[in-house]
């Protein structure tokens, strides 16, 4: 026998796994969270664990009860694509998951390294992981009901339509200027009816209030301070990068809810 806390109650059990315990106590609940992480049914029980069994809809309702109901109703059925999971993309993904987006399509070919930790939504334990895998793991810890479709590939004009063709909105979150131009032109030519939110101009420690959101070129929304960063500028720091990521996530929400500026 061991003692664990289950849904706030101290419980003695001889169950060997999370799934066995859940089947006994809450057979109708499909999500198990142990010590703050969503875990599979075959996870071995350990003395002192804190476990929560819940349904996706219940967890979603509890997390989002302070959100605007109009926003939540649009987000739950939405599919948002994120091209690039660096300082912008990794933080946009976290904001949208917390806002209740139903499905995220994430794409990046890179792995997490030490230089990313000053501004990107990763941890030391994620070093060496593909950014798609690390992002999926992190998002599932905060929003287990958000569906994640991941593509660990370099995005090109040839594969972008197949990856993002079913999205309601796509976020361009690349570092390099030539890649930004590539996805904007590809989206406008191959997927002209899908809104694109793009970020540029967030480097340094300048005035955060200079970062704005503007609709340009029809379906394209541009977030940033209007200045060209160039290819991977040397002074990308968390505050302004996150301000720009916030603008982009908010632009996605406003696009999905049809609240045009």
Secondary structure as a PSIPRED ss2 file (coil, helix, strand):
# PSIPRED VFORMAT (PSIPRED V4.0)

   1 X C   1.000  0.000  0.000
   2 X E   0.000  0.000  1.000
   3 X E   0.000  0.000  1.000
   4 X E   0.000  0.000  1.000
   5 X E   0.000  0.000  1.000
   6 X E   0.000  0.000  1.000
   7 X C   1.000  0.000  0.000
   8 X C   1.000  0.000  0.000
   9 X E   0.000  0.000  1.000
  10 X E   0.000  0.000  1.000
  11 X E   0.000  0.000  1.000
  12 X E   0.000  0.000  1.000
  13 X E   0.000  0.000  1.000
  14 X C   1.000  0.000  0.000
  15 X C   1.000  0.000  0.000
  16 X C   1.000  0.000  0.000
  17 X E   0.000  0.000  1.000
  18 X H   0.000  1.000  0.000
  19 X H   0.000  1.000  0.000
  20 X H   0.000  1.000  0.000
  21 X H   0.000  1.000  0.000
  22 X H   0.000  1.000  0.000
  23 X H   0.000  1.000  0.000
  24 X H   0.000  1.000  0.000
  25 X H   0.000  1.000  0.000
  26 X C   1.000  0.000  0.000
  27 X C   1.000  0.000  0.000
  28 X C   1.000  0.000  0.000
  29 X C   1.000  0.000  0.000
  30 X C   1.000  0.000  0.000
  31 X E   0.000  0.000  1.000
  32 X E   0.000  0.000  1.000
  33 X E   0.000  0.000  1.000
  34 X E   0.000  0.000  1.000
  35 X C   1.000  0.000  0.000
  36 X C   1.000  0.000  0.000
  37 X E   0.000  0.000  1.000
  38 X E   0.000  0.000  1.000
  39 X C   1.000  0.000  0.000
  40 X C   1.000  0.000  0.000
  41 X C   1.000  0.000  0.000
  42 X C   1.000  0.000  0.000
  43 X C   1.000  0.000  0.000
  44 X E   0.000  0.000  1.000
  45 X C   1.000  0.000  0.000
  46 X C   1.000  0.000  0.000
  47 X C   1.000  0.000  0.000
  48 X C   1.000  0.000  0.000
  49 X C   1.000  0.000  0.000
  50 X E   0.000  0.000  1.000
  51 X E   0.000  0.000  1.000
  52 X E   0.000  0.000  1.000
  53 X E   0.000  0.000  1.000
  54 X E   0.000  0.000  1.000
  55 X C   1.000  0.000  0.000
  56 X H   0.000  1.000  0.000
  57 X H   0.000  1.000  0.000
  58 X H   0.000  1.000  0.000
  59 X H   0.000  1.000  0.000
  60 X H   0.000  1.000  0.000
  61 X H   0.000  1.000  0.000
  62 X H   0.000  1.000  0.000
  63 X H   0.000  1.000  0.000
  64 X H   0.000  1.000  0.000
  65 X C   1.000  0.000  0.000
  66 X C   1.000  0.000  0.000
  67 X C   1.000  0.000  0.000
  68 X C   1.000  0.000  0.000
  69 X H   0.000  1.000  0.000
  70 X H   0.000  1.000  0.000
  71 X H   0.000  1.000  0.000
  72 X H   0.000  1.000  0.000
  73 X H   0.000  1.000  0.000
  74 X H   0.000  1.000  0.000
  75 X H   0.000  1.000  0.000
  76 X C   1.000  0.000  0.000
  77 X C   1.000  0.000  0.000
  78 X C   1.000  0.000  0.000
  79 X E   0.000  0.000  1.000
  80 X E   0.000  0.000  1.000
  81 X E   0.000  0.000  1.000
  82 X E   0.000  0.000  1.000
  83 X E   0.000  0.000  1.000
  84 X C   1.000  0.000  0.000
  85 X C   1.000  0.000  0.000
  86 X C   1.000  0.000  0.000
  87 X H   0.000  1.000  0.000
  88 X H   0.000  1.000  0.000
  89 X H   0.000  1.000  0.000
  90 X H   0.000  1.000  0.000
  91 X H   0.000  1.000  0.000
  92 X H   0.000  1.000  0.000
  93 X H   0.000  1.000  0.000
  94 X H   0.000  1.000  0.000
  95 X H   0.000  1.000  0.000
  96 X H   0.000  1.000  0.000
  97 X H   0.000  1.000  0.000
  98 X H   0.000  1.000  0.000
  99 X C   1.000  0.000  0.000
 100 X C   1.000  0.000  0.000
 101 X C   1.000  0.000  0.000
 102 X C   1.000  0.000  0.000
 103 X E   0.000  0.000  1.000
 104 X E   0.000  0.000  1.000
 105 X E   0.000  0.000  1.000
 106 X E   0.000  0.000  1.000
 107 X E   0.000  0.000  1.000
 108 X C   1.000  0.000  0.000
 109 X C   1.000  0.000  0.000
 110 X C   1.000  0.000  0.000
 111 X E   0.000  0.000  1.000
 112 X C   1.000  0.000  0.000
 113 X C   1.000  0.000  0.000
 114 X H   0.000  1.000  0.000
 115 X H   0.000  1.000  0.000
 116 X H   0.000  1.000  0.000
 117 X C   1.000  0.000  0.000
 118 X C   1.000  0.000  0.000
 119 X C   1.000  0.000  0.000
 120 X C   1.000  0.000  0.000
 121 X C   1.000  0.000  0.000
 122 X C   1.000  0.000  0.000
 123 X C   1.000  0.000  0.000
 124 X H   0.000  1.000  0.000
 125 X H   0.000  1.000  0.000
 126 X H   0.000  1.000  0.000
 127 X C   1.000  0.000  0.000
 128 X C   1.000  0.000  0.000
 129 X C   1.000  0.000  0.000
 130 X E   0.000  0.000  1.000
 131 X H   0.000  1.000  0.000
 132 X H   0.000  1.000  0.000
 133 X H   0.000  1.000  0.000
 134 X H   0.000  1.000  0.000
 135 X H   0.000  1.000  0.000
 136 X H   0.000  1.000  0.000
 137 X H   0.000  1.000  0.000
 138 X H   0.000  1.000  0.000
 139 X H   0.000  1.000  0.000
 140 X H   0.000  1.000  0.000
 141 X H   0.000  1.000  0.000
 142 X H   0.000  1.000  0.000
 143 X C   1.000  0.000  0.000
 144 X C   1.000  0.000  0.000
 145 X C   1.000  0.000  0.000
 146 X C   1.000  0.000  0.000
 147 X E   0.000  0.000  1.000
 148 X E   0.000  0.000  1.000
 149 X E   0.000  0.000  1.000
 150 X E   0.000  0.000  1.000
 151 X E   0.000  0.000  1.000
 152 X C   1.000  0.000  0.000
 153 X C   1.000  0.000  0.000
 154 X C   1.000  0.000  0.000
 155 X C   1.000  0.000  0.000
 156 X C   1.000  0.000  0.000
 157 X H   0.000  1.000  0.000
 158 X H   0.000  1.000  0.000
 159 X H   0.000  1.000  0.000
 160 X H   0.000  1.000  0.000
 161 X H   0.000  1.000  0.000
 162 X H   0.000  1.000  0.000
 163 X H   0.000  1.000  0.000
 164 X H   0.000  1.000  0.000
 165 X C   1.000  0.000  0.000
 166 X C   1.000  0.000  0.000
 167 X C   1.000  0.000  0.000
 168 X C   1.000  0.000  0.000
 169 X E   0.000  0.000  1.000
 170 X E   0.000  0.000  1.000
 171 X E   0.000  0.000  1.000
 172 X E   0.000  0.000  1.000
 173 X C   1.000  0.000  0.000
 174 X C   1.000  0.000  0.000
 175 X C   1.000  0.000  0.000
 176 X C   1.000  0.000  0.000
 177 X H   0.000  1.000  0.000
 178 X H   0.000  1.000  0.000
 179 X H   0.000  1.000  0.000
 180 X H   0.000  1.000  0.000
 181 X H   0.000  1.000  0.000
 182 X H   0.000  1.000  0.000
 183 X H   0.000  1.000  0.000
 184 X H   0.000  1.000  0.000
 185 X H   0.000  1.000  0.000
 186 X H   0.000  1.000  0.000
 187 X H   0.000  1.000  0.000
 188 X H   0.000  1.000  0.000
 189 X H   0.000  1.000  0.000
 190 X H   0.000  1.000  0.000
 191 X C   1.000  0.000  0.000
 192 X C   1.000  0.000  0.000
 193 X C   1.000  0.000  0.000
 194 X C   1.000  0.000  0.000
 195 X E   0.000  0.000  1.000
 196 X E   0.000  0.000  1.000
 197 X E   0.000  0.000  1.000
 198 X E   0.000  0.000  1.000
 199 X E   0.000  0.000  1.000
 200 X C   1.000  0.000  0.000
 201 X C   1.000  0.000  0.000
 202 X C   1.000  0.000  0.000
 203 X C   1.000  0.000  0.000
 204 X C   1.000  0.000  0.000
 205 X C   1.000  0.000  0.000
 206 X C   1.000  0.000  0.000
 207 X C   1.000  0.000  0.000
 208 X H   0.000  1.000  0.000
 209 X H   0.000  1.000  0.000
 210 X H   0.000  1.000  0.000
 211 X C   1.000  0.000  0.000
 212 X E   0.000  0.000  1.000
 213 X E   0.000  0.000  1.000
 214 X E   0.000  0.000  1.000
 215 X E   0.000  0.000  1.000
 216 X E   0.000  0.000  1.000
 217 X C   1.000  0.000  0.000
 218 X C   1.000  0.000  0.000
 219 X C   1.000  0.000  0.000
 220 X E   0.000  0.000  1.000
 221 X E   0.000  0.000  1.000
 222 X E   0.000  0.000  1.000
 223 X E   0.000  0.000  1.000
 224 X E   0.000  0.000  1.000
 225 X C   1.000  0.000  0.000
 226 X C   1.000  0.000  0.000
 227 X C   1.000  0.000  0.000
 228 X C   1.000  0.000  0.000
 229 X C   1.000  0.000  0.000
 230 X C   1.000  0.000  0.000
 231 X C   1.000  0.000  0.000
 232 X C   1.000  0.000  0.000
 233 X C   1.000  0.000  0.000
 234 X C   1.000  0.000  0.000
 235 X C   1.000  0.000  0.000
 236 X C   1.000  0.000  0.000
 237 X C   1.000  0.000  0.000
 238 X H   0.000  1.000  0.000
 239 X H   0.000  1.000  0.000
 240 X H   0.000  1.000  0.000
 241 X H   0.000  1.000  0.000
 242 X H   0.000  1.000  0.000
 243 X H   0.000  1.000  0.000
 244 X H   0.000  1.000  0.000
 245 X H   0.000  1.000  0.000
 246 X H   0.000  1.000  0.000
 247 X H   0.000  1.000  0.000
 248 X H   0.000  1.000  0.000
 249 X H   0.000  1.000  0.000
 250 X H   0.000  1.000  0.000
 251 X H   0.000  1.000  0.000
 252 X H   0.000  1.000  0.000
 253 X H   0.000  1.000  0.000
 254 X H   0.000  1.000  0.000
 255 X H   0.000  1.000  0.000
 256 X H   0.000  1.000  0.000
 257 X C   1.000  0.000  0.000
 258 X C   1.000  0.000  0.000
 259 X C   1.000  0.000  0.000
 260 X C   1.000  0.000  0.000
 261 X C   1.000  0.000  0.000
